[in-house]
Amino acid sequence: MGENNSFPAPDSLDTQDKILSAYYSVLRSSYLSYPENQAYLDYLHNNRSIFNIQSYFDVPKDPASVLSQWGLPEKVPGKCAS
């Protein structure tokens, strides 16, 4: 487990940038593999000493969190019924 090879990091990154790239790569893989993403979440948890990153932005770990955080409220006038 580790970096997502669909978008490899450039070779010229310094150590901190490589760690950041790997972190967001694993988060992206976790999101894309939801609901079977527990291995990715475990990897991030078990390597939290390496990925000790504080960020204002975070990649969601599952689609449900995106919908709950960014979706329209239920009773918005003109909202399409699903």
C-alpha distances in whole Angstrom, upper triangle without the diagonal:
4,7,8,11,13,15,14,15,19,19,22,20,21,19,19,18,15,14,15,14,10,11,13,10,8,11,12,10,11,14,14,13,15,17,14,12,12,9,8,11,11,8,10,13,12,12,15,16,14,14,18,19,22,22,25,23,20,18,18,16,18,21,24,23,24,27,28,28,29,31,35,37,39,42,42,45,44,41,40,40,37
4,7,9,12,12,11,12,15,16,18,16,17,15,15,15,11,10,12,10,7,8,10,7,6,10,11,9,11,14,14,14,16,18,16,13,14,11,8,11,12,8,9,13,12,11,13,15,12,12,15,16,19,20,22,20,17,16,17,15,18,21,24,23,23,27,28,27,28,30,34,36,38,42,41,44,44,40,40,40,37
4,6,9,9,7,9,12,13,16,14,16,14,15,13,10,10,11,8,5,8,9,5,6,10,10,9,11,14,13,14,17,19,17,15,16,14,11,14,15,11,12,15,15,13,15,17,14,13,17,16,19,19,22,19,17,15,17,16,18,21,24,23,23,26,28,27,27,30,33,36,38,41,40,43,42,39,39,39,37
4,6,6,7,9,13,15,17,16,18,17,17,15,12,13,13,9,8,10,9,5,7,9,8,7,10,12,11,12,15,18,16,14,16,14,11,14,16,13,14,17,18,16,18,20,17,16,19,18,21,20,22,19,17,14,16,15,17,19,22,22,21,24,26,26,26,28,31,34,36,39,38,41,40,37,36,37,34
4,5,5,9,12,13,16,16,18,18,19,16,14,15,15,11,10,13,12,9,10,13,11,10,14,15,13,14,18,21,19,17,19,17,15,18,20,17,17,21,21,19,21,23,20,19,22,21,24,23,25,22,20,18,19,19,20,22,25,25,24,27,29,29,29,30,34,37,39,42,41,43,42,39,38,39,36
4,6,10,12,15,18,17,20,21,21,18,16,17,16,13,12,15,13,9,12,14,11,10,14,14,12,14,17,20,19,17,20,19,16,19,21,19,19,23,24,22,23,25,22,21,24,23,25,23,25,22,20,17,19,18,19,20,24,24,23,25,28,27,27,28,32,35,36,40,38,41,39,36,35,36,33
4,7,9,12,15,14,17,18,18,15,13,15,14,10,11,13,11,8,12,13,11,11,15,15,14,16,19,22,21,19,22,20,17,20,22,19,19,23,24,21,23,24,21,19,22,21,23,21,23,20,18,16,18,19,20,21,25,24,23,26,28,27,26,28,32,35,37,40,38,41,39,36,36,37,35
4,6,9,12,11,14,15,16,13,10,13,13,9,9,13,12,9,12,14,13,13,16,17,16,18,21,24,23,20,23,21,18,20,22,19,19,22,23,20,22,23,19,18,21,20,23,21,24,21,20,18,20,20,22,24,27,26,25,28,31,29,29,31,35,38,40,43,41,44,43,40,39,40,38
4,6,9,8,11,12,12,9,7,10,10,7,8,11,11,9,13,15,14,15,18,19,18,20,23,26,25,22,24,22,19,21,22,19,18,22,22,19,20,21,17,16,19,18,20,19,22,20,19,17,21,21,23,25,28,27,26,29,31,29,29,32,35,38,40,43,42,44,43,41,40,42,40
4,5,6,10,12,13,10,9,12,12,10,12,15,14,13,16,18,17,18,21,22,22,24,27,30,29,26,28,26,22,25,26,23,22,25,25,22,23,23,20,19,21,20,22,22,24,22,22,21,24,24,27,28,32,30,29,32,34,32,32,35,38,41,43,46,44,47,46,43,43,45,43
4,6,9,11,13,10,9,13,14,11,13,16,17,15,18,20,20,21,24,25,25,26,29,32,30,28,29,27,24,26,27,23,23,26,26,22,24,23,19,19,22,21,24,23,26,24,24,23,27,27,30,31,34,33,32,35,37,35,35,38,41,44,47,49,48,50,49,47,47,48,46
4,7,10,12,9,9,13,14,12,14,17,17,17,20,22,22,23,26,27,27,29,31,34,33,30,31,29,26,28,29,25,24,27,27,23,24,24,20,20,22,21,23,23,25,24,24,24,27,28,31,33,36,34,33,36,38,36,35,38,42,44,47,50,48,51,50,47,48,49,47
4,7,8,6,6,9,10,9,11,14,14,15,17,19,19,21,23,24,25,27,29,32,31,27,29,26,23,25,26,22,21,24,24,20,21,20,16,16,18,17,19,19,22,21,21,21,24,25,28,30,33,31,30,34,35,33,33,36,39,42,45,47,46,48,48,45,46,47,45
4,6,5,6,9,10,10,12,14,16,16,18,20,21,22,24,26,27,28,30,33,32,28,29,27,24,25,26,22,21,23,23,19,19,18,15,15,16,16,18,19,22,21,21,22,26,26,30,32,34,32,31,35,36,34,34,37,40,43,46,49,47,50,50,47,48,49,47
4,5,5,6,9,10,11,12,15,15,17,19,20,21,23,25,26,27,29,31,30,26,27,24,21,22,23,19,18,20,20,16,16,15,11,12,13,13,16,17,21,21,20,21,24,25,28,31,33,31,30,34,35,33,33,37,40,42,45,48,47,50,50,47,47,49,47
4,5,5,6,9,10,11,13,14,16,17,18,20,21,23,24,26,27,30,29,25,25,24,20,21,22,19,16,19,19,15,14,13,10,10,11,10,13,14,17,17,17,18,22,22,26,28,31,28,28,32,32,30,30,34,37,39,42,45,44,47,47,44,45,46,44
4,5,5,6,9,10,11,12,14,15,16,18,20,21,22,24,26,28,28,24,25,23,20,21,22,19,17,19,20,16,16,16,12,11,13,11,14,14,17,16,16,17,20,21,25,27,29,27,26,30,31,28,29,32,35,38,41,43,42,45,45,42,43,44,42
4,5,5,6,8,10,10,12,14,15,16,18,20,21,22,24,27,26,22,23,21,18,19,20,17,15,18,18,14,15,15,11,11,13,12,15,16,19,18,17,17,20,21,24,26,29,27,26,30,31,29,30,33,36,39,41,44,43,46,45,43,43,44,42
4,5,5,6,9,10,11,12,14,15,16,18,20,21,23,25,24,20,21,19,15,16,17,14,12,15,15,11,11,11,8,7,9,9,13,13,17,16,15,15,18,18,22,24,27,25,25,28,29,27,28,31,35,37,40,43,42,45,45,42,42,43,41
4,5,5,6,8,10,11,12,14,15,17,18,20,21,24,23,20,20,19,16,16,17,15,12,15,16,13,12,13,10,8,10,8,10,10,14,12,12,12,16,16,20,22,24,22,22,26,26,24,25,28,31,34,36,39,38,41,41,38,39,40,38
4,5,5,6,9,10,11,12,14,15,16,18,20,23,22,19,20,19,15,16,18,15,13,17,17,14,15,15,12,10,13,11,14,13,16,14,13,12,16,16,19,21,24,22,22,25,27,25,25,28,31,34,36,39,38,41,41,38,38,39,37
4,6,5,6,9,10,10,12,14,15,16,18,21,20,16,17,15,12,13,15,12,10,14,14,11,12,14,10,9,12,11,14,14,17,16,14,13,15,15,18,21,23,22,22,25,27,25,26,29,32,34,37,40,39,42,42,39,39,40,37
4,5,5,6,9,10,11,13,14,16,17,19,18,15,15,14,10,11,13,10,8,11,12,10,10,12,9,6,10,9,11,11,14,13,10,10,13,12,16,18,21,19,19,23,24,22,23,26,29,32,34,37,36,40,39,36,37,37,35
4,5,5,6,9,10,10,12,14,15,18,18,14,16,15,11,12,15,13,10,14,15,13,13,15,13,10,12,10,12,11,13,11,9,7,10,11,14,16,19,17,16,20,21,20,20,23,27,29,31,35,34,37,36,33,33,34,32
4,5,5,6,9,10,11,12,14,17,16,13,15,14,10,12,14,12,11,15,16,14,15,17,14,12,15,14,16,15,17,14,12,10,12,12,14,16,20,18,18,21,23,22,22,25,28,31,33,36,35,38,37,34,34,35,33
4,5,5,6,9,10,10,12,15,14,10,12,10,7,8,11,8,8,11,13,11,12,15,13,11,14,13,16,15,18,15,12,10,11,10,13,15,18,17,17,21,22,21,22,25,28,30,32,36,35,38,38,35,34,35,32
4,5,5,6,9,10,11,13,13,10,11,11,7,8,11,10,8,11,14,13,13,16,14,11,14,12,14,13,15,12,9,6,8,7,10,12,15,14,14,17,18,17,18,21,25,27,29,32,32,35,34,31,31,32,29
4,5,5,6,9,10,13,13,10,13,13,10,11,14,13,12,15,17,16,16,19,17,14,17,15,17,15,16,13,10,7,8,8,10,11,15,14,13,16,18,18,18,20,24,26,28,31,31,34,33,30,29,30,28
4,5,5,6,9,11,11,8,11,10,7,10,13,11,11,15,16,16,17,20,18,15,19,18,19,18,20,17,14,10,11,9,10,12,16,16,15,18,20,20,21,22,26,28,30,33,33,36,35,31,31,31,28
4,6,5,6,9,8,5,8,8,5,7,10,10,10,12,14,15,15,19,17,15,18,17,18,18,19,16,12,9,9,6,8,10,13,13,14,16,18,18,19,21,24,26,28,31,31,34,34,30,30,30,27
4,6,5,8,9,7,10,12,9,10,13,14,13,15,18,18,18,21,20,17,20,18,19,17,18,15,11,8,7,5,5,7,10,10,10,13,15,15,16,17,21,23,25,28,28,31,30,27,26,26,24
4,6,9,9,8,12,13,11,12,15,15,15,18,20,20,21,24,22,20,22,21,22,21,21,18,15,11,10,9,8,9,12,13,13,15,17,18,18,19,22,25,26,30,29,32,31,27,26,26,24
4,6,6,5,9,10,9,11,13,14,14,17,19,19,20,24,22,20,23,22,24,23,24,20,17,13,12,9,9,10,13,14,15,17,19,20,20,21,25,27,27,31,31,34,33,29,28,28,25
3,5,5,8,11,10,10,13,15,15,17,19,20,20,24,23,21,23,22,23,22,23,20,16,13,10,8,6,8,10,11,12,14,16,17,18,18,22,24,24,28,28,31,31,27,26,25,22
4,6,8,11,11,11,14,15,16,17,19,21,21,25,25,22,25,24,25,24,25,22,18,15,12,9,7,9,10,12,14,15,16,18,19,19,23,24,24,28,29,32,31,27,26,25,22
4,6,8,9,10,12,13,15,16,17,19,20,24,23,21,24,24,25,25,26,23,20,17,14,11,10,12,14,15,17,18,20,21,22,23,26,28,28,32,33,36,35,31,30,29,26
4,6,5,6,9,10,11,13,14,16,17,20,20,18,20,20,22,21,23,20,16,14,12,8,9,12,13,14,16,18,19,20,21,22,26,27,28,32,32,36,35,31,31,30,27
4,5,5,6,8,10,10,12,14,15,19,19,17,19,20,22,22,23,21,17,15,14,10,11,14,15,15,18,20,20,21,23,24,28,29,30,34,34,38,38,34,33,32,29
4,5,5,6,9,10,10,12,14,17,17,16,19,20,22,22,24,22,18,16,15,12,13,17,18,18,20,23,23,24,26,27,31,32,33,37,37,41,40,37,36,36,32
4,5,5,6,9,10,11,12,15,15,13,16,16,19,19,21,19,15,13,13,9,12,15,17,17,18,21,22,22,23,25,29,30,32,36,36,39,39,35,35,34,32
4,5,5,6,9,10,10,14,14,12,14,15,17,17,19,17,14,12,11,8,11,14,16,15,17,20,20,20,22,24,28,29,30,34,34,38,38,34,34,34,31
4,5,5,6,8,10,13,13,12,15,16,18,19,22,20,17,16,15,12,14,18,19,18,21,23,23,23,26,27,31,32,33,37,38,41,41,38,38,37,34
4,5,5,6,8,11,11,10,13,15,17,19,21,20,17,15,16,13,16,19,21,20,22,25,25,25,27,29,32,34,35,39,39,43,43,39,39,39,36
4,6,5,6,9,9,7,10,11,14,15,18,16,13,13,13,11,15,18,20,18,20,23,23,22,24,27,30,32,34,37,37,41,41,37,38,38,35
4,5,5,9,10,9,10,12,14,16,19,18,15,15,15,13,16,20,20,19,21,24,23,23,25,28,31,32,34,37,38,41,42,38,39,39,36
4,6,8,9,10,11,14,17,19,22,21,18,18,18,16,19,23,24,22,24,27,27,27,29,31,35,36,38,41,42,45,45,42,42,42,39
4,5,5,6,9,11,14,17,20,19,17,17,18,16,20,23,25,23,25,28,28,27,29,32,35,36,38,42,42,45,46,42,43,43,40
4,5,5,6,9,11,14,17,17,15,16,17,16,19,23,24,21,23,26,26,25,27,30,33,34,37,40,40,44,44,41,42,42,40
4,6,5,9,12,15,19,19,17,19,20,19,23,26,27,25,27,30,29,28,30,33,37,38,40,43,43,47,47,44,45,45,43
4,6,8,12,15,18,18,17,17,20,19,22,26,27,25,26,30,30,28,30,33,36,38,40,43,43,47,47,44,44,45,43
4,5,9,11,15,15,13,14,16,15,19,22,24,22,22,26,26,24,26,29,33,34,37,40,39,43,43,40,41,41,39
4,7,10,13,14,13,15,17,17,21,24,25,22,23,27,26,24,26,30,33,34,37,40,39,43,43,41,42,42,40
4,6,10,11,10,12,15,16,19,22,23,20,21,25,24,22,24,27,30,32,35,37,37,40,41,38,39,40,38
4,7,9,9,12,15,16,19,22,23,19,20,23,23,20,22,25,28,29,32,35,34,38,39,36,37,38,37
4,5,7,10,13,15,18,20,21,17,17,21,20,17,19,22,25,27,30,33,32,35,35,33,34,36,34
4,7,10,13,15,18,19,20,16,16,19,18,15,16,20,22,24,27,30,28,32,32,30,32,33,33
4,7,9,13,15,16,17,14,13,16,16,13,14,18,20,22,26,28,27,30,30,28,29,31,30
4,6,9,12,13,15,12,11,15,15,12,14,17,20,22,25,28,27,30,31,28,29,30,28
4,6,9,11,13,10,10,13,14,12,13,16,20,22,24,27,27,30,30,27,27,28,26
4,6,7,9,7,7,10,11,10,11,14,17,19,22,25,24,28,28,24,25,25,23
4,7,9,7,9,12,13,12,14,16,20,21,23,27,27,30,30,26,26,27,24
4,6,6,7,9,11,11,13,14,18,19,20,24,24,27,27,24,23,23,21
4,5,5,6,9,10,11,11,15,16,18,21,21,24,24,20,20,20,17
4,5,5,6,9,10,10,13,14,15,19,19,23,23,19,19,18,16
4,5,5,6,8,9,13,14,16,19,19,23,23,20,20,20,19
4,6,5,6,7,11,13,15,18,18,21,21,18,18,19,17
4,6,5,5,8,10,12,15,15,18,18,15,15,15,14
4,6,6,8,9,11,14,15,18,19,16,17,17,16
4,6,9,10,13,16,15,19,20,17,18,19,18
4,7,9,12,15,14,17,17,14,16,17,17
4,6,9,12,11,14,14,11,12,13,13
4,6,8,7,10,11,8,10,12,12
4,6,6,10,11,9,12,12,13
4,6,9,11,8,10,10,11
4,6,9,8,10,10,13
4,6,6,9,11,13
4,6,9,11,14
4,6,9,12
4,6,9
4,6
4
